[in-house]
Amino acid sequence: MAKRKKAVEINRKEYDRIRKMDRNSMDLHISGYYERGYTAGYEAGRKQAAPSFNLPTALEEIRKIKGIGEAKLRAIHIALVAAGAEDKEAEKTLEELQKAAGGQ
């Protein structure tokens, strides 16, 4: 079993400095640990996050599929926008597409 790395490494010199702190200094010191951990976690999450969904590119690729016409493409677009796909003018586009599709 691999040895787990400690979340925070404190050497003897750091320990003595912490031990002599008053309450306010200790709060600031611990806040620093929290901020560094939060920032590190945020950056790690950004690196692992999936790339954003590009709606126009997806619709162009769907358009290339044999058997997908304009009416079906509009229905797919409505479904993607309704499901939360980012579109610059999502609400306006959704309303226009629903009107064009006959309110389906």
Salt bridges, closest charged atoms under 4 A:
GLU14 OE2 - ARG17 NH2 3.32
GLU14 OE2 - HIS29 NE2 3.00
ASP16 OD1 - ARG19 NH2 3.73
ASP27 OD2 - ARG23 NH1 2.85
GLU60 OE2 - ARG63 NH1 2.84
GLU61 OE2 - LYS64 NZ 3.19
GLU70 OE2 - ARG63 NE 3.49
ASP87 OD2 - HIS77 NE2 3.67
